[in-house]
Amino acid sequence: MKYVGQSDYQHSSEPRIGVLLTNLGTPKAPTAKALRPYLKQFLWDPRVVEVPRPIWWLILNGIILNTRPKRSAEAYRAVWTERGSPLLMHLEDQVAGVEQRLVSEFGDRFIVRGAMRYGAPAIHTVLNEMFDAGMEQLVILPLYPQYGGPTTGSTYDEVSTALTRHRWLPSLRFVSSYHDAPGYIQAVAQSIEAHWQAHGRADKLILSYHGMPKRYLTEGDPYHCQCHKTSRLIGEQLNLGASEMITTFQSRFGREEWLQPYTDETLRSLPEQGVTSVQVVCPGFSADCLETIEEIGMENRDTFHEAGGTRYEYIPCLNAEPNHIEALTGLVKGELAGWLQQPIDRQTGAGLAHKMGAPD
């Protein structure tokens, strides 16, 4: 094993607390060439696709990677911004917001960074930079409100793999979910209320979450339950009755059954039930991305209108809105118990280490 970095542990410097916000990932550009390595890394993760590796290798490399990159590139071009990927743009803004709040309250003891599970900036690269900056305690906050094996679980896997390359390891705290955190629930509810104040209310509020194979639920993944708890808490915050809101699941692929009801099929069926106006929010996404901007904001809008719906409104994700940044900062602060009170005294140990040839 070859460990990275010249010295993981810095004998003389003041220890710093690292905060790493992570999200799923993004290609470097909205092109088929850039999509292919990104999709290969994403879809080869056994947490994402639980199919025997030899069979899946043939399907992935023989079919999917020869057809899907071109189609995905067209969708990414529809959402790409002047700053590049919307997901990366929002992650950068979220990192800046959380860092500003932590530094203003506690000083420069914090190192706040962002990374992607797939693509760049890669988790292992960012962790190396944090070690070099003197990190000795680390809070990992995956920006998935609801725990899912393919998202939060996979992030933990990647962090663990990255840390195996370091001789010295920091104290580690990992936020596995925040689906019922009061600050998060309040922030989502306030964003919906703000939309209502500006545009009025529709017949139904649709709360759409990313889909997952039903099999994952039956094998012990809590994602489905946490999504429904999030919906219930948001509904209670808004004083909505059960008939005024629907929880659905989007973004499925493949032939097996996924969590239901499906968002697209629900929207297709509502007009014939007399529901001609809907507002859609995505409480499982911390930032707008391909699945919210293109799939919900465009594709599902067209589905609803083609089925006879007359009014369709997408309520954007929380992104870097102040209430969201405050909620994320609160989650980080909740993981700091004991760390800020630890005395810092390196002089004796550092002096001995230097005499024995250790670097700073």
Residue pairs with C-beta under 8 A, 6 or more apart in sequence:
1 164
1 165
2 165
3 165
3 166
3 167
4 128
4 165
4 166
5 128
5 131
5 132
5 166
6 359
7 358
7 359
7 360
8 131
8 166
8 167
8 168
9 136
9 167
9 168
10 134
10 360
11 346
11 349
11 350
11 353
11 354
11 358
11 359
11 360
12 346
12 350
12 354
12 360
13 134
13 346
13 360
14 109
14 134
14 344
14 346
15 134
15 135
15 136
15 137
15 344
16 109
16 110
16 111
16 133
16 134
16 135
16 136
16 137
17 109
17 110
17 111
17 135
17 136
17 137
17 138
17 139
17 336
17 339
17 340
18 110
18 111
18 112
18 113
18 130
18 133
18 135
18 137
18 138
18 139
18 170
19 98
19 99
19 102
19 110
19 111
19 112
19 113
19 138
19 139
19 141
19 332
20 112
20 113
20 114
20 115
20 123
20 126
20 127
20 130
20 138
20 139
20 140
20 141
20 159
21 91
21 94
21 95
21 98
21 112
21 113
21 114
21 115
21 141
21 143
21 328
22 114
22 115
22 116
22 117
22 123
22 140
22 141
22 142
22 143
22 155
23 87
23 91
23 114
23 116
23 117
23 142
23 143
23 144
23 286
23 287
24 42
24 87
24 116
24 117
24 118
24 151
24 289
25 38
25 41
25 42
25 87
25 116
25 117
25 118
25 119
26 38
26 85
26 87
26 88
26 116
26 118
26 119
26 289
27 34
27 35
27 38
27 76
27 85
27 119
28 34
28 38
28 119
28 120
30 73
30 76
30 77
30 80
31 73
32 69
32 70
32 72
32 73
33 69
34 73
35 68
35 69
35 70
35 72
35 73
35 76
36 65
36 69
38 118
38 119
39 64
39 65
39 68
39 69
39 72
40 60
40 65
41 118
41 119
42 48
42 118
43 49
43 60
43 64
44 56
44 60
45 118
45 150
45 154
46 53
47 149
47 150
47 153
47 154
47 157
48 150
48 154
49 56
49 60
50 213
50 215
50 216
51 59
72 290
75 290
75 294
76 85
76 290
78 293
78 294
78 298
79 86
79 289
79 290
79 293
79 294
80 86
81 89
83 89
83 92
85 289
86 287
86 288
86 289
86 290
86 293
87 116
87 287
87 288
87 289
87 290
88 116
90 286
90 287
90 288
90 289
90 317
90 319
90 320
91 114
91 116
91 143
91 287
92 114
93 319
93 320
94 114
94 143
94 286
94 287
94 319
94 320
94 324
94 325
94 328
95 112
95 113
95 114
96 320
97 320
97 322
97 325
97 328
97 329
98 112
98 325
98 328
98 329
98 332
99 110
99 112
101 325
101 326
101 329
102 110
102 112
102 329
102 332
102 333
103 110
106 340
109 340
111 130
111 133
111 134
111 135
113 126
113 129
113 130
114 121
114 126
115 121
115 122
115 123
115 125
115 126
115 127
116 122
116 123
117 123
117 151
117 154
117 155
117 158
123 155
123 158
123 159
123 162
124 158
124 161
124 162
124 165
127 159
127 162
127 163
127 166
130 138
131 166
131 170
135 170
136 170
136 171
137 170
137 171
137 172
137 173
137 339
138 170
138 171
138 172
138 173
139 173
139 174
139 175
139 332
139 335
139 336
140 155
140 156
140 159
140 172
140 173
140 174
140 175
141 175
141 328
141 331
141 332
142 151
142 152
142 155
142 175
142 176
143 286
143 287
143 328
144 151
144 152
144 155
144 177
144 284
144 286
145 177
145 178
145 179
145 181
145 184
145 226
145 230
145 283
145 284
145 286
146 177
146 179
146 209
146 222
146 223
146 226
146 227
146 230
146 284
147 153
147 176
147 177
147 179
147 221
147 222
147 223
147 226
148 210
148 212
148 216
148 221
148 223
149 216
149 221
149 223
150 212
150 216
152 176
152 177
156 174
156 176
159 174
163 169
163 172
171 339
173 335
175 331
175 335
177 222
177 226
178 184
178 327
178 331
179 226
179 227
179 229
179 230
180 226
180 229
180 230
180 233
181 327
181 330
181 331
183 323
183 326
183 327
183 330
183 331
184 324
184 327
184 331
185 230
185 233
185 234
185 237
186 237
186 323
186 327
187 318
187 321
187 323
187 324
187 326
187 327
188 230
188 234
188 281
188 283
188 318
189 234
189 237
189 238
190 323
191 281
191 315
191 316
191 318
191 321
191 323
192 205
192 234
192 238
192 279
192 281
192 315
193 238
195 279
195 313
195 315
199 279
199 313
201 279
202 277
202 278
202 279
202 311
202 313
203 275
203 276
203 277
203 278
204 244
204 245
204 246
204 270
204 275
204 277
204 278
204 279
205 238
205 240
205 244
205 245
205 246
205 278
205 279
205 280
205 281
206 245
206 246
206 248
206 263
206 266
206 267
206 278
206 279
206 280
206 281
207 230
207 231
207 234
207 245
207 246
207 247
207 248
207 281
207 282
207 283
208 248
208 249
208 250
208 263
208 280
208 281
208 282
208 284
208 296
208 300
209 227
209 247
209 248
209 249
209 250
209 282
209 283
209 284
210 249
210 250
210 251
210 284
210 285
210 291
211 249
211 250
211 251
211 252
211 258
211 259
211 262
212 221
212 223
212 224
212 249
212 258
212 259
213 254
213 256
213 257
213 258
213 259
214 256
214 257
214 258
214 259
214 260
215 256
215 257
216 223
217 223
217 224
217 259
223 259
224 259
227 247
227 249
227 283
227 284
228 247
230 283
230 284
231 245
231 247
231 283
234 240
234 283
235 241
235 242
235 244
235 245
246 261
246 266
247 261
248 261
248 262
248 263
248 266
249 258
249 259
249 260
249 261
249 262
249 263
250 262
250 263
250 264
250 291
250 295
250 296
250 300
251 291
251 295
252 258
252 262
263 280
263 296
263 300
264 299
264 300
264 303
267 278
267 300
267 303
267 304
267 307
267 309
268 303
268 304
268 306
268 307
269 307
270 276
270 278
270 304
270 307
270 309
271 304
271 307
271 308
271 309
272 307
272 308
275 309
276 308
276 309
276 310
276 311
277 309
277 310
277 311
277 312
278 304
278 309
278 311
278 312
278 313
279 313
279 314
279 315
280 296
280 300
280 312
280 313
280 314
280 315
281 314
281 315
282 291
282 292
282 296
282 317
285 291
285 292
285 317
286 317
286 318
286 319
286 324
287 317
287 318
287 319
288 316
288 317
288 319
292 314
292 316
292 317
296 314
297 314
300 312
301 312
301 314
304 312
305 312
318 324
318 327
354 360
